[in-house]
Amino acid sequence: MTAVELVLAGVTIGLLLGVLGGGGAIFTAPLLVYGFGLSPLRATTVSLVVVLVAAVSGLVGHARQHTVKWRKGAVFGLVGVAGAVLGSRLAASVPETVLLVGFAVLLLFAAYGMWRPPAVKGHQEESPTRSVMVVVLTALGTGLVTGFFGVGGGFVIVPAMVLVLGCSVRNAAATGLLVIAINSAAALAVRGPESLDLSVAAPMAAGAVVGSFAGSRLAPRVPTRRLQQTFAGLMVATAVLIGVETVVT
């Protein structure tokens, strides 16, 4: 692998993360496994670094546009820390085949969510928050996804913040980055440095910074619905590839 390739991959991931408020990082681990030859555990750990850096970078851009709901995002993210910790511990203890098959299933669920987003307008007024138990369970679930698979979970977080916390789509996409940053940091703290390859993580994270800044600026101008549907198709194709590769090998 070359530094240029890793930077370009990071730019693409950050761009999608900045525009959609999540989702782009779901391709990081499969790309590192099948494109660069990393083990699933190391790939998901590197993915967490890229997700964290890209989320923080994108958050800065959205904060300048005053679209981040800081209090809701902080509470949702901190509640999800327990799930992120549990997910990280599970990822280190399951066979690689289980992790890869689980990733393929996750991609299919994410594709479905991307193809059929919540039927709400991006600039709607906020609706009342759901029950505390629903909020807690949703936050724990998104944290678990982040910790286990090394993904931001934006494809889960954004709809959850719309339906559970009553955010508008635009605010959910921005606030979701705060949740992603909190959960990713917690998951990385549990995994420790032994499974982290900085020679891979550093250039990808640098590219993700550039991409996320650009994505947050492009977000108001990009036809996100068409991008989401295209992205969903790529998720399905990647899930099929992972399934075939896992069965064959």
Residue pairs with C-beta under 8 A, 6 or more apart in sequence:
1 35
1 36
1 37
1 200
3 203
5 36
6 36
6 200
6 203
6 204
6 207
7 203
7 204
7 206
7 207
8 207
9 28
9 31
9 35
9 204
9 207
10 50
10 54
10 203
10 204
10 205
10 206
10 207
10 208
10 209
10 210
10 211
11 207
11 208
11 210
11 211
12 24
12 207
12 211
13 24
13 25
13 27
13 28
13 50
13 54
13 204
13 207
13 208
13 211
14 24
14 50
14 54
14 57
14 58
14 207
14 208
14 209
14 210
14 211
14 212
14 213
14 214
14 215
15 24
15 211
15 212
15 214
15 215
15 218
16 23
16 24
16 25
16 211
16 215
16 231
17 23
17 24
17 25
17 51
17 54
17 55
17 58
17 152
17 154
17 177
17 208
17 211
17 212
17 215
18 54
18 57
18 58
18 61
18 211
18 212
18 213
18 214
18 215
18 216
18 217
18 218
18 219
19 215
19 216
19 218
19 219
19 222
19 224
19 227
20 154
20 158
20 173
20 215
20 224
20 227
20 228
20 231
21 58
21 154
21 157
21 158
21 172
21 173
21 174
21 176
21 177
21 219
22 152
22 153
22 154
22 155
22 157
22 158
22 173
22 176
22 177
22 180
23 110
23 114
23 152
23 154
23 155
23 228
23 231
24 54
25 47
25 50
25 51
25 54
25 151
25 152
25 154
26 106
26 107
26 110
26 149
26 151
26 152
26 155
26 235
27 234
27 238
28 43
28 46
28 47
28 50
28 51
28 150
28 151
28 204
29 40
29 43
29 44
29 46
29 47
29 103
29 149
29 150
29 151
30 43
30 103
30 107
30 238
30 241
30 242
32 38
32 42
32 43
32 46
32 47
32 200
33 39
33 40
33 43
33 100
34 241
34 242
34 245
36 200
38 46
38 197
38 200
39 96
40 96
40 99
40 100
40 103
41 91
41 92
41 96
41 99
41 195
42 195
42 196
42 197
43 150
44 91
44 99
44 148
44 149
44 150
45 150
45 188
45 191
45 195
45 196
45 197
45 201
46 150
46 196
46 197
46 200
46 201
46 204
47 149
47 150
47 151
48 146
48 150
48 184
48 187
48 188
48 191
49 188
49 196
49 201
49 204
49 205
50 201
50 204
50 205
50 208
51 146
51 150
51 151
51 152
51 180
51 184
52 180
52 181
52 184
52 185
52 188
53 205
53 208
53 209
54 152
54 205
54 208
54 209
54 211
54 212
55 152
55 177
55 178
55 180
55 181
55 184
55 212
56 177
56 181
57 208
57 209
57 212
57 213
58 177
58 212
58 213
58 215
58 216
59 68
59 174
59 177
59 178
59 181
60 213
60 216
61 212
61 213
61 215
61 216
61 217
62 68
62 173
62 174
62 177
62 216
62 219
63 174
65 174
65 216
65 220
67 170
67 171
67 173
67 174
67 175
68 171
68 174
68 175
68 177
68 178
69 165
69 167
69 171
69 174
69 175
70 175
70 178
72 161
72 165
72 167
72 175
73 161
73 175
73 176
73 178
73 179
73 182
74 178
74 182
76 135
76 138
76 139
76 142
76 157
76 161
76 165
76 175
76 179
77 139
77 178
77 179
77 180
77 181
77 182
77 183
78 182
79 135
79 136
79 139
79 140
79 143
80 139
80 140
80 142
80 143
80 144
80 146
80 179
80 182
80 183
81 143
81 182
81 183
81 186
82 140
82 143
83 139
83 140
83 141
83 142
83 143
83 144
83 145
83 146
83 147
83 183
84 143
84 144
84 146
84 147
84 183
84 184
84 186
84 187
84 190
85 143
85 147
85 186
85 187
85 190
86 143
86 144
86 147
87 143
87 144
87 145
87 146
87 147
87 148
87 149
87 187
88 147
88 148
88 186
88 187
88 190
88 191
89 147
89 190
90 147
90 148
91 99
91 147
91 148
91 149
91 150
91 191
92 191
92 195
97 246
99 148
99 149
100 242
100 245
100 246
101 242
101 243
101 246
102 148
102 149
103 149
103 242
104 238
104 239
104 240
104 242
104 243
104 246
105 239
106 145
106 149
106 151
107 235
107 236
107 238
107 239
107 242
108 235
108 236
108 239
110 155
110 156
110 232
110 235
111 232
111 233
111 235
111 236
111 239
112 232
113 155
113 156
113 159
114 155
114 228
114 229
114 231
114 232
114 235
115 228
115 229
115 232
117 159
117 169
117 225
117 228
118 159
118 162
118 163
118 169
120 162
120 168
120 169
121 168
121 169
122 168
122 169
122 170
123 168
123 170
124 168
124 169
125 168
126 166
126 167
126 168
126 171
127 166
128 166
129 135
129 164
129 165
129 166
130 163
130 164
130 165
130 166
134 164
135 164
135 165
138 160
138 164
139 160
139 179
141 156
142 153
142 156
142 157
142 160
142 179
142 183
143 153
143 183
143 186
143 187
145 151
145 153
145 156
146 152
146 153
146 180
146 183
146 184
146 187
147 183
147 186
147 187
147 190
150 187
152 176
152 180
152 183
152 184
153 179
153 180
153 183
154 173
154 176
154 177
154 180
157 172
157 176
157 179
157 180
158 169
158 172
158 173
158 176
159 172
161 167
161 171
161 172
161 175
161 176
161 179
162 168
162 169
162 172
165 172
167 175
173 219
188 196
